[in-house]
Amino acid sequence: MPRFADHEARHGQITDAVQRLIVRHGLTAVTVARTAAEAGMSVGLVQHYFTAKGEMLQATFTRVNEGFLARVDELVTRGEAENRTIAEMLRQALAELVPLDDARRAEFLVRLAFADHAAHDVRLAAVQRETLAGIRSRVARAIRNGKVCGEVAQDVEADDQALRIVAFAEGLALHAHIDPGAASKSAILAAMDEQLGRVFGGTCRRARLG
């Protein structure tokens, strides 16, 4: 068990270093030597865990996306415990995509850098597709749950609406990154609420009973 824990810790140490380099200098500036220096370890140790730069980048992109999805799942679990509406939980989860604070801005820069690189790297493209599919799947599940409780009309097509909602959130994220002064955090969240309101127009029966 300690060996596995140490292996995971080293992976995290290296991939965190890659992320910091991307935020400061961009993905093209990432090398094994620079990553080793940033992580405070030898080049040989980095190469012990990742035999090639491409493998290291893929692991980093996977880690970033898994971290995002884990935060979303945690927010949903907390929202359910707090008896929030599905629309409220979904808005909070989607806001994790938007660079509204330093942590999310840094993460967005990393995801954006990898998205650009994925156009020419099949392994990174596969991670990107899997992550987007995971996000859409979670949104579609939220819409189906909304149908059950009464927040969403029965004739709403969950997968189609999930695609539109995720695309809208990604668009907001890009605009917030390119021109952060154009819209305040409250304006961005209001736009997201309006988009979600087109789908989640009802009231949950659980809320009415409460």
Secondary structure by P-SEA (a helix, b strand, c coil): caaaaaaaaaaaaaaaaaaaaaaccccccccaaaaaaaacccaaaaaaacccaaaaaaaaaaaaaaaaaaaaaaaaaaaaaacccaaaaaaaaaaccccccaaaaaaaaaaaaaaaaacccaaaaaaaaaaaaaaaaaaaaaaaaaaaaccccccccaaaaaaaaaaaaaaaaaaaaaccccccaaaaaaaaaaaaaacccccccccccc
